[in-house]
Amino acid sequence: MKMAGIALVLLVFIKAGCAGPDQIDTFIMDYPHGENRIHVKSTGEAYLYYGAAPSAKVIRKNTFSVDELYNIFKENLHPNMPREEWPDPKSQAGMVTIKYADGKEEDFLIFDMPQITGEIFDKAKENIEGEF
């Protein structure tokens, strides 16, 4: 029985060492910054906001996936920094906020992505079900 206990402990350590990336709970994309924002939860719920409006449009559940959105943007996520430090201070910028299941949160800048963000916002608009 002692050998089984040791094997169990080893499996726990091996699994802990092979843990994958943090699980994304919420993906928020704002582009251009302050104009349009999409808020997607890992549960499939999604909301579309315009400007500073406090109300949101409810998007059909499971229209978006937090993991798919992350994969679309991951190569274009830049650390949040002052404009003077941007690769091109004249860029059109937006923000991506990723909230993880463990409570961690990260903010990133995205630059000059009107086509990709436009497609996402168009898809959101096509799937509006109501208001929140």
QUIURTA-V872886 format. One record per pair of residues at least 24 apart in sequence whose C-alpha atoms are under 10 Angstrom apart, sorted by the first residue. I is the first residue (numbers start at 0). J is the second residue. D is the distance in whole Angstrom. If there is no record, write none. Layout:
i,j,d
I,J,D
I,J,D
This chain:
i,j,d
21,98,10
21,99,6
21,100,7
21,101,8
21,103,9
22,65,10
22,66,9
22,97,10
22,98,9
22,99,6
22,100,6
22,101,8
23,65,7
23,66,7
23,69,9
23,97,7
23,98,6
23,99,4
23,100,6
23,101,9
23,102,10
23,103,9
23,104,9
24,65,7
24,66,9
24,97,8
24,98,6
24,99,5
24,100,5
24,101,9
24,102,9
24,103,10
24,104,10
25,64,10
25,65,7
25,66,9
25,96,8
25,97,6
25,98,5
25,99,7
25,100,8
25,104,9
26,63,10
26,64,9
26,65,6
26,66,8
26,67,10
26,68,7
26,69,7
26,95,7
26,96,6
26,97,5
26,98,7
26,99,9
27,65,9
27,68,9
27,69,10
27,94,8
27,95,6
27,96,5
27,97,6
27,98,8
27,106,9
28,68,9
28,69,10
28,72,10
28,93,7
28,94,6
28,95,4
28,96,7
28,97,9
28,106,10
28,107,10
28,108,10
28,109,9
28,116,8
28,119,10
28,120,10
29,92,9
29,93,5
29,94,5
29,95,6
29,96,9
29,108,9
29,109,9
29,116,9
30,91,9
30,92,7
30,93,4
30,94,7
30,95,9
30,108,10
30,109,8
30,110,9
30,111,9
30,112,8
30,113,8
30,116,7
30,117,9
30,120,9
31,91,7
31,92,6
31,93,5
31,94,8
31,109,9
31,110,9
31,111,9
31,112,9
31,113,8
31,116,9
31,117,10
32,91,8
32,92,6
32,93,4
32,94,6
32,95,10
32,108,9
32,109,9
33,92,10
33,93,8
33,94,9
34,93,9
35,93,9
35,116,9
35,117,10
35,120,8
36,93,9
36,94,9
36,95,9
36,116,10
36,120,8
37,95,10
37,116,10
37,119,9
37,120,8
37,123,8
38,63,10
38,65,9
38,95,10
38,96,9
39,63,7
39,64,7
39,65,6
39,68,9
39,97,10
40,64,8
40,65,7
40,98,9
41,65,6
41,66,8
41,99,10
41,100,9
45,123,8
45,126,10
45,127,9
46,123,8
46,124,10
46,127,9
46,128,10
46,129,10
46,130,9
46,131,8
47,120,8
47,123,7
47,124,8
47,127,8
47,130,9
47,131,10
48,131,10
53,131,9
54,130,7
54,131,6
55,127,10
55,129,9
55,130,6
55,131,5
56,123,9
56,124,8
56,126,10
56,127,6
56,128,7
56,129,6
56,130,4
56,131,6
57,123,9
57,124,9
57,126,8
57,127,6
57,128,6
57,129,5
57,130,5
57,131,6
58,122,9
58,123,6
58,124,8
58,125,9
58,126,5
58,127,4
58,128,6
58,129,7
58,130,9
58,131,10
59,123,8
59,124,10
59,125,9
59,126,5
59,127,6
59,128,6
59,129,9
60,126,9
60,127,10
60,128,9
62,122,8
62,123,8
62,125,10
62,126,7
62,127,10
63,119,9
63,122,9
63,123,8
65,97,9
68,119,9
69,95,9
69,97,9
71,115,9
71,116,10
72,109,8
72,112,10
72,115,9
72,116,10
73,107,10
73,109,10
74,109,10
75,107,9
75,108,8
75,109,6
75,110,8
75,111,10
75,112,9
76,106,9
76,107,6
76,108,6
76,109,6
76,110,8
77,106,9
77,107,5
77,108,5
77,109,6
77,110,8
78,105,9
78,106,7
78,107,5
78,108,6
78,109,9
79,105,9
79,106,6
79,107,5
79,108,5
79,109,9
80,106,10
80,107,9
80,108,8
85,110,9
86,110,9
87,111,10
